[in-house]
Amino acid sequence: MQRKIHFLLALTILFLTSCSHSGKTEKQKRPVVLIKTEYGDMKVLLYNETPQHRDNFLKLVKQGFYNGLLFHRVIPEFMIQGGDPQSRDAEPGQMLGNGGPGYTLPAEFRPGFFHKKGALAAARLGDQANPEKRSSGSQFYIVEGKVFTPQALDSLETMQTQREAQDIYHQLFMKKADSVRILQEQGKQIEYADLLDRLEKQAQDSAALHPFHFAKQQRETYTAIGGVPHLDGNYTVFGEVIEGLNVIDSIAHVKTDDHDRPVKDVKMTMKILKD
């Protein structure tokens, strides 16, 4: 009986050790990419939870796609952006930001990944041209951001809830487009105004049922190291800088022209350190 108990204990320990090792291995398997610039190097960890963006980024790095490209758009307390293939050997003052590999990626929003300082995210076209919020196939940005007070985050929550109400209103309005058109054609201004008021109230009531709130982790991070919270849930965050945060600051504060392009080119090269 005692031998049986010892045997079961040994199996239990072996199982727990195996699980622990598996968990560590999974964490260690997260790919790391080195981004080299004249202002220093950044090591970027890619998230396995955003596999399409991870795999695409690694593919492009392996191909040497990013080597020689520019950080073509930099804004202090906001972000540094690169990955436009048209920036390679671009003429001084040339407008950049519209290039890509010829494809886009579906959004991969994950609640735990947000726009803290050092976040790596995919650039994209705006909502009007890109309602699905699909990501550029190559352009990315790295967040510098700024530190927020709790009161500022409260205000952003209110603004985000209002934006959601506007989105709901737009959806309701489109559903009633025929009715709106008929009332306008018939010159029924009172009925027309009454319909719009009802749609607005419905949208406000719907948004109020589920007001926007930052998670505890987001609040703690944005009030400590900072970031760009208003971008959360709108752009795919697929990695983060784990070494070289100071490099982001240096690049974000270089002299730029009227289009936020650095006056002196900031080139990048990349290589995979761990995949």
MOTA-V42471 format. One line per field, one symbol per residue. ss: DSSP state (A for helix, B for strand, O for the rest). phi: phi as a letter, one per 30 degrees, with the letter a starting at -180 (. if undefined). A space follows every 10 residues. Layout:
# MOTA-V42471
ss: ???
phi: ???
This chain:
# MOTA-V42471
ss: OAAAAAAAAA AAAAAAAAAA AAAAAAAAOO OBBBBBBOOB BBBBBBOOOO AAAAAAAAAA AAAOOOOOOB BBBBBOOOBB BBOOAAAOOO OOOOOOOOOO OOOBBOOOOO OOOOOBOOBB BBOOOOOOOO OOOOBBOOOB BBBOOBOOOA AAAAAAAAAA AAAAAAAAAA AAAAAOAAAA AAAAAOOOAA AAAAAAAAAA AAAAAAAAAO OOOOOAAAAA AAOOOOBOAA AOOOOOBBBB BBBOAAAAAA AAOOOBOOOO OBOOOOBOBB BBBBO
phi: .ddddddddd dddddddddd dddddddddd dbccccbdck cbccccdddb dddedddddd dddieddjdc ddbbbeibab bajdddddid deiddbkcda djabbddbdb edcbddejdc bcdadddddb ddhddedbdb bbdciadcde dddedddddd dddddddded dddddceddd ddddddiddd dddddddddd dddddddddb ddbddedddd ddcccilbdd deicbdcbaa dcbjeddeed ddcddbddci dedcecdbbb bdcab
